[in-house]
Amino acid sequence: MGILNVTPDSFSDGGRFGGAALAAEEGRRMFAAGASIVDVGGESTRPGAAPVSEDAELERVLPVVRLLAGEGGGRVSVDTMKPRVAGACLSAGATLVNDVSGLRDPEMIEAAASHRAGVVIMHMRGTPQTMREHAVYTDVVREIKAELAPRIEAARRAGISEVLIDPGLGFAKTAAQSFEILRRLREFEDLGCPIMIGPSRKSFLGTIDGMEQPGERLEGTLAAVAIGVLHGARFIRAHDVAACRKAAAVAEAVMEAQWTRSC
């Protein structure tokens, strides 16, 4: 899943793809690099980011979704917490809603179900403005699973057949908790949904020497991707699509023990 932020203030690439034509061109590059899904987002969810109005978010994402969905290069997802934004983008051709608030709003479930769309249910406590205050767990994996389970059930009761889960690396998680989630990722298979991870350029990687700035975190991202795939991730949300696909391919080859000797 390629990350296409059409926001001025995203933590890594804010402001790079303002304007529908420029953003759509980046989406095409992601498809060409091997993304099967491009995830279009119009509201930054970095810690402390200010919320935006529905109208402003729609103005940012809807033209991009229309362009990419109309070209048939791959699936288009919308990264939003707002049911109205999700519904408009699904009507414009998106087929997946990536909701970092984890379907807290029943209207989001209704929007996805009425369009026969899939959903990504991500775990986050609080909001982007308050989530750092909620990174308190006795057992981070067990508690995330317990909080995701009723959201999964609600989606299934509504008739949503495609349900992905994302444990939310860095969202109401300390760096240590994010690393523990990666180490124990396979435990989320108990929930019966494909697992997606989004370690790309995240701040928890910045706690490792030499990766303090987002632009310095490619190698760390690739390591996290490979570890995640080895531990059960089936979807990877990434800025650097081509590089992450290669890292995932190596991890898959290790799992499947499909080696080709050249000497």
C-alpha positions as a LaTeX table, in Angstrom:
\begin{tabular}{lrrr}
\hline
Residue & $x$ (\AA) & $y$ (\AA) & $z$ (\AA) \\
\hline
Met1 & 0.00 & 0.00 & 0.00 \\
Gly2 & 1.64 & 3.21 & $-1.16$ \\
Ile3 & 1.22 & 6.24 & 1.10 \\
Leu4 & 0.03 & 9.30 & $-0.82$ \\
Asn5 & $-0.33$ & 12.28 & 1.50 \\
Val6 & $-1.99$ & 15.33 & 0.00 \\
Thr7 & $-1.49$ & 17.40 & 3.13 \\
Pro8 & 0.74 & 20.38 & 3.89 \\
Asp9 & 1.83 & 19.04 & 7.29 \\
Ser10 & 2.41 & 15.27 & 7.21 \\
Phe11 & 5.46 & 14.32 & 9.24 \\
Ser12 & 7.56 & 13.00 & 6.34 \\
Asp13 & 6.29 & 14.32 & 3.04 \\
Gly14 & 3.93 & 17.16 & 3.91 \\
Gly15 & 3.39 & 19.57 & 1.06 \\
Arg16 & 5.19 & 17.54 & $-1.60$ \\
Phe17 & 2.08 & 16.52 & $-3.49$ \\
Gly18 & $-0.25$ & 19.48 & $-3.27$ \\
Gly19 & $-2.61$ & 19.63 & $-6.24$ \\
Ala20 & $-4.47$ & 16.74 & $-7.80$ \\
Ala21 & $-2.34$ & 16.40 & $-10.92$ \\
Leu22 & 0.94 & 16.20 & $-9.01$ \\
Ala23 & $-0.49$ & 13.80 & $-6.45$ \\
Ala24 & $-2.02$ & 11.55 & $-9.11$ \\
Glu25 & 1.33 & 11.38 & $-10.90$ \\
Glu26 & 2.96 & 10.19 & $-7.67$ \\
Gly27 & 0.20 & 7.60 & $-7.30$ \\
Arg28 & 0.94 & 6.34 & $-10.82$ \\
Arg29 & 4.61 & 6.02 & $-9.90$ \\
Met30 & 3.65 & 3.96 & $-6.87$ \\
Phe31 & 1.54 & 1.60 & $-8.97$ \\
Ala32 & 4.40 & 1.29 & $-11.45$ \\
Ala33 & 6.77 & 0.50 & $-8.59$ \\
Gly34 & 4.58 & $-2.38$ & $-7.51$ \\
Ala35 & 1.95 & $-1.00$ & $-5.15$ \\
Ser36 & $-1.32$ & $-2.90$ & $-5.39$ \\
Ile37 & $-3.09$ & $-0.15$ & $-3.40$ \\
Val38 & $-2.49$ & 3.59 & $-3.17$ \\
Asp39 & $-3.79$ & 5.15 & 0.04 \\
Val40 & $-4.81$ & 8.81 & $-0.38$ \\
Gly41 & $-4.89$ & 10.89 & 2.79 \\
Gly42 & $-5.86$ & 14.51 & 3.31 \\
Glu43 & $-5.41$ & 14.97 & 7.07 \\
Ser44 & $-2.15$ & 14.54 & 8.93 \\
Thr45 & $-2.28$ & 12.11 & 11.85 \\
Arg46 & 1.21 & 12.84 & 13.17 \\
Pro47 & 1.29 & 13.47 & 16.94 \\
Gly48 & $-0.18$ & 16.86 & 17.72 \\
Ala49 & $-1.47$ & 17.52 & 14.19 \\
Ala50 & $-4.40$ & 19.90 & 13.98 \\
Pro51 & $-7.66$ & 18.45 & 12.64 \\
Val52 & $-9.07$ & 19.68 & 9.33 \\
Ser53 & $-12.67$ & 20.19 & 8.28 \\
Glu54 & $-14.58$ & 17.71 & 6.14 \\
Asp55 & $-14.77$ & 20.18 & 3.29 \\
Ala56 & $-11.02$ & 20.87 & 3.35 \\
Glu57 & $-10.20$ & 17.17 & 3.45 \\
Leu58 & $-12.58$ & 16.42 & 0.59 \\
Glu59 & $-11.10$ & 19.23 & $-1.47$ \\
Arg60 & $-7.69$ & 17.62 & $-1.06$ \\
Val61 & $-8.46$ & 13.94 & $-1.60$ \\
Leu62 & $-11.51$ & 13.62 & $-3.84$ \\
Pro63 & $-9.93$ & 14.88 & $-7.11$ \\
Val64 & $-6.95$ & 12.57 & $-6.58$ \\
Val65 & $-9.15$ & 9.55 & $-5.88$ \\
Arg66 & $-11.21$ & 10.28 & $-9.01$ \\
Leu67 & $-8.11$ & 10.49 & $-11.18$ \\
Leu68 & $-6.43$ & 7.35 & $-9.88$ \\
Ala69 & $-9.56$ & 5.22 & $-9.63$ \\
Gly70 & $-10.62$ & 6.21 & $-13.13$ \\
Glu71 & $-7.36$ & 5.00 & $-14.64$ \\
Gly72 & $-7.56$ & 1.43 & $-13.33$ \\
Gly73 & $-3.88$ & 1.19 & $-12.36$ \\
Gly74 & $-4.68$ & $-0.50$ & $-9.07$ \\
Arg75 & $-6.89$ & $-0.20$ & $-6.02$ \\
Val76 & $-7.39$ & 3.17 & $-4.39$ \\
Ser77 & $-7.86$ & 3.53 & $-0.65$ \\
Val78 & $-8.86$ & 6.60 & 1.33 \\
Asp79 & $-7.12$ & 7.31 & 4.61 \\
Thr80 & $-9.73$ & 9.13 & 6.68 \\
Met81 & $-11.56$ & 9.17 & 10.00 \\
Lys82 & $-14.59$ & 10.98 & 8.55 \\
Pro83 & $-17.57$ & 8.98 & 7.23 \\
Arg84 & $-18.62$ & 11.71 & 4.78 \\
Val85 & $-15.14$ & 11.82 & 3.25 \\
Ala86 & $-15.05$ & 8.04 & 3.05 \\
Gly87 & $-18.46$ & 7.86 & 1.39 \\
Ala88 & $-17.59$ & 10.46 & $-1.23$ \\
Cys89 & $-14.31$ & 8.74 & $-2.10$ \\
Leu90 & $-15.95$ & 5.33 & $-2.28$ \\
Ser91 & $-18.54$ & 6.77 & $-4.65$ \\
Ala92 & $-15.64$ & 8.13 & $-6.73$ \\
Gly93 & $-14.05$ & 4.70 & $-7.10$ \\
Ala94 & $-12.06$ & 3.95 & $-3.95$ \\
Thr95 & $-12.58$ & 0.40 & $-2.68$ \\
Leu96 & $-10.97$ & 0.50 & 0.76 \\
Val97 & $-11.21$ & 2.77 & 3.82 \\
Asn98 & $-8.15$ & 3.05 & 6.03 \\
Asp99 & $-9.49$ & 4.41 & 9.32 \\
Val100 & $-6.81$ & 5.20 & 11.91 \\
Ser101 & $-9.54$ & 5.71 & 14.51 \\
Gly102 & $-10.52$ & 2.07 & 14.11 \\
Leu103 & $-14.17$ & 2.43 & 13.04 \\
Arg104 & $-15.16$ & 4.20 & 16.24 \\
Asp105 & $-17.88$ & 6.07 & 14.37 \\
Pro106 & $-20.78$ & 3.74 & 13.46 \\
Glu107 & $-21.40$ & 5.91 & 10.39 \\
Met108 & $-18.00$ & 4.85 & 9.03 \\
Ile109 & $-19.09$ & 1.22 & 9.20 \\
Glu110 & $-22.32$ & 2.15 & 7.44 \\
Ala111 & $-20.45$ & 4.05 & 4.71 \\
Ala112 & $-18.12$ & 1.13 & 3.99 \\
Ala113 & $-20.87$ & $-1.47$ & 4.10 \\
Ser114 & $-23.20$ & 0.49 & 1.82 \\
His115 & $-20.45$ & 0.71 & $-0.82$ \\
Arg116 & $-19.36$ & $-2.93$ & $-0.34$ \\
Ala117 & $-15.89$ & $-1.64$ & 0.49 \\
Gly118 & $-13.13$ & $-3.14$ & 2.56 \\
Val119 & $-11.79$ & $-1.56$ & 5.74 \\
Val120 & $-8.50$ & $-1.28$ & 7.56 \\
Ile121 & $-9.15$ & $-1.10$ & 11.30 \\
Met122 & $-6.15$ & 0.52 & 12.94 \\
His123 & $-5.59$ & 0.66 & 16.68 \\
Met124 & $-5.21$ & 4.07 & 18.25 \\
Arg125 & $-6.20$ & 5.40 & 21.64 \\
Gly126 & $-7.34$ & 9.00 & 21.88 \\
Thr127 & $-6.74$ & 11.27 & 18.91 \\
Pro128 & $-3.57$ & 12.41 & 17.12 \\
Gln129 & $-3.62$ & 15.39 & 19.48 \\
Thr130 & $-3.84$ & 13.26 & 22.67 \\
Met131 & $-2.58$ & 9.79 & 21.77 \\
Arg132 & 0.80 & 10.15 & 23.49 \\
Glu133 & $-1.04$ & 10.40 & 26.81 \\
His134 & $-2.62$ & 6.98 & 26.25 \\
Ala135 & 0.49 & 4.87 & 25.63 \\
Val136 & 0.06 & 3.02 & 28.94 \\
Tyr137 & $-0.37$ & $-0.75$ & 28.78 \\
Thr138 & 0.16 & $-3.72$ & 31.04 \\
Asp139 & 0.47 & $-6.04$ & 28.03 \\
Val140 & 0.48 & $-4.00$ & 24.83 \\
Val141 & $-0.35$ & $-6.82$ & 22.41 \\
Arg142 & $-3.04$ & $-8.41$ & 24.56 \\
Glu143 & $-4.74$ & $-5.06$ & 25.14 \\
Ile144 & $-4.61$ & $-4.04$ & 21.47 \\
Lys145 & $-6.20$ & $-7.36$ & 20.51 \\
Ala146 & $-8.94$ & $-6.88$ & 23.08 \\
Glu147 & $-9.68$ & $-3.39$ & 21.76 \\
Leu148 & $-9.67$ & $-4.43$ & 18.09 \\
Ala149 & $-11.90$ & $-7.47$ & 18.53 \\
Pro150 & $-15.25$ & $-5.64$ & 19.00 \\
Arg151 & $-14.48$ & $-3.36$ & 16.03 \\
Ile152 & $-13.86$ & $-6.39$ & 13.84 \\
Glu153 & $-17.10$ & $-7.95$ & 15.01 \\
Ala154 & $-19.05$ & $-4.75$ & 14.31 \\
Ala155 & $-17.66$ & $-4.60$ & 10.77 \\
Arg156 & $-18.55$ & $-8.22$ & 10.12 \\
Arg157 & $-22.05$ & $-7.79$ & 11.53 \\
Ala158 & $-22.54$ & $-4.96$ & 9.04 \\
Gly159 & $-21.64$ & $-7.30$ & 6.18 \\
Ile160 & $-18.13$ & $-6.01$ & 5.47 \\
Ser161 & $-16.26$ & $-9.00$ & 4.08 \\
Glu162 & $-12.77$ & $-7.51$ & 3.69 \\
Val163 & $-11.41$ & $-6.56$ & 7.10 \\
Leu164 & $-7.71$ & $-5.82$ & 7.64 \\
Ile165 & $-6.20$ & $-4.96$ & 11.01 \\
Asp166 & $-3.30$ & $-2.65$ & 11.79 \\
Pro167 & $-1.86$ & $-2.61$ & 15.33 \\
Gly168 & $-0.94$ & 1.05 & 14.88 \\
Leu169 & 2.82 & 1.30 & 15.28 \\
Gly170 & 3.57 & 4.66 & 16.86 \\
Phe171 & $-0.08$ & 5.53 & 17.47 \\
Ala172 & $-0.52$ & 5.73 & 21.25 \\
Lys173 & 2.57 & 3.51 & 21.49 \\
Thr174 & 6.03 & 4.25 & 22.81 \\
Ala175 & 9.03 & 3.20 & 20.76 \\
Ala176 & 9.56 & 0.19 & 23.01 \\
Gln177 & 5.91 & $-0.83$ & 22.61 \\
Ser178 & 6.13 & $-0.52$ & 18.81 \\
Phe179 & 9.19 & $-2.77$ & 18.73 \\
Glu180 & 7.41 & $-5.27$ & 20.97 \\
Ile181 & 4.42 & $-5.28$ & 18.61 \\
Leu182 & 6.71 & $-6.17$ & 15.71 \\
Arg183 & 8.33 & $-8.95$ & 17.75 \\
Arg184 & 4.94 & $-10.42$ & 18.73 \\
Leu185 & 3.06 & $-9.58$ & 15.53 \\
Arg186 & 2.00 & $-13.16$ & 14.84 \\
Glu187 & $-0.18$ & $-13.10$ & 17.96 \\
Phe188 & $-2.61$ & $-10.85$ & 16.06 \\
Glu189 & $-3.42$ & $-13.76$ & 13.74 \\
Asp190 & $-5.78$ & $-14.93$ & 16.50 \\
Leu191 & $-8.18$ & $-12.18$ & 15.37 \\
Gly192 & $-8.68$ & $-13.90$ & 12.01 \\
Cys193 & $-7.89$ & $-10.90$ & 9.77 \\
Pro194 & $-4.96$ & $-10.11$ & 7.48 \\
Ile195 & $-2.41$ & $-7.96$ & 9.30 \\
Met196 & $-1.14$ & $-4.66$ & 7.92 \\
Ile197 & 1.79 & $-2.73$ & 9.35 \\
Gly198 & 2.95 & 0.81 & 8.66 \\
Pro199 & 6.49 & 1.29 & 10.00 \\
Ser200 & 7.49 & 3.61 & 7.17 \\
Arg201 & 9.74 & 6.44 & 8.42 \\
Lys202 & 8.01 & 6.33 & 11.83 \\
Ser203 & 9.39 & 8.13 & 14.86 \\
Phe204 & 9.97 & 4.91 & 16.83 \\
Leu205 & 12.73 & 4.13 & 14.34 \\
Gly206 & 14.19 & 7.52 & 15.15 \\
Thr207 & 15.14 & 6.29 & 18.62 \\
Ile208 & 17.93 & 4.29 & 16.97 \\
Asp209 & 21.19 & 6.14 & 16.41 \\
Gly210 & 21.51 & 7.55 & 12.91 \\
Met211 & 17.77 & 7.54 & 12.18 \\
Glu212 & 16.71 & 10.68 & 13.99 \\
Gln213 & 15.18 & 12.41 & 10.94 \\
Pro214 & 12.46 & 10.87 & 8.71 \\
Gly215 & 14.76 & 11.02 & 5.69 \\
Glu216 & 17.30 & 8.86 & 7.54 \\
Arg217 & 14.93 & 5.98 & 8.24 \\
Leu218 & 14.82 & 4.01 & 5.00 \\
Glu219 & 17.13 & 1.26 & 6.24 \\
Gly220 & 15.21 & 1.00 & 9.50 \\
Thr221 & 11.94 & 0.89 & 7.60 \\
Leu222 & 13.23 & $-1.96$ & 5.43 \\
Ala223 & 14.35 & $-3.93$ & 8.48 \\
Ala224 & 10.94 & $-3.43$ & 10.10 \\
Val225 & 9.18 & $-4.50$ & 6.89 \\
Ala226 & 11.22 & $-7.71$ & 6.64 \\
Ile227 & 10.67 & $-8.53$ & 10.31 \\
Gly228 & 6.97 & $-7.79$ & 9.97 \\
Val229 & 6.56 & $-10.09$ & 6.97 \\
Leu230 & 8.46 & $-12.86$ & 8.77 \\
His231 & 6.07 & $-12.44$ & 11.68 \\
Gly232 & 2.85 & $-12.52$ & 9.70 \\
Ala233 & 2.22 & $-9.13$ & 8.06 \\
Arg234 & 0.45 & $-9.47$ & 4.73 \\
Phe235 & 0.05 & $-5.79$ & 3.86 \\
Ile236 & 2.76 & $-3.16$ & 4.13 \\
Arg237 & 1.93 & 0.55 & 4.11 \\
Ala238 & 4.96 & 2.42 & 2.80 \\
His239 & 6.31 & 5.62 & 1.29 \\
Asp240 & 9.18 & 3.84 & $-0.50$ \\
Val241 & 7.21 & 1.27 & $-2.44$ \\
Ala242 & 9.91 & $-0.32$ & $-4.61$ \\
Ala243 & 12.42 & $-0.69$ & $-1.78$ \\
Cys244 & 9.84 & $-2.11$ & 0.63 \\
Arg245 & 8.63 & $-4.62$ & $-1.95$ \\
Lys246 & 12.19 & $-5.91$ & $-2.29$ \\
Ala247 & 12.60 & $-6.22$ & 1.47 \\
Ala248 & 9.28 & $-8.06$ & 1.71 \\
Ala249 & 10.28 & $-10.38$ & $-1.14$ \\
Val250 & 13.44 & $-11.41$ & 0.70 \\
Ala251 & 11.45 & $-12.12$ & 3.87 \\
Glu252 & 8.94 & $-14.17$ & 1.87 \\
Ala253 & 11.77 & $-16.15$ & 0.27 \\
Val254 & 13.16 & $-16.94$ & 3.71 \\
Met255 & 9.75 & $-18.14$ & 4.90 \\
Glu256 & 9.16 & $-20.28$ & 1.84 \\
Ala257 & 12.79 & $-21.46$ & 1.64 \\
Gln258 & 12.77 & $-20.92$ & $-2.11$ \\
Trp259 & 16.41 & $-20.37$ & $-2.86$ \\
Thr260 & 17.98 & $-20.24$ & $-6.32$ \\
Arg261 & 21.72 & $-20.91$ & $-6.40$ \\
Ser262 & 23.71 & $-19.10$ & $-9.03$ \\
Cys263 & 27.03 & $-20.88$ & $-8.48$ \\
\hline
\end{tabular}
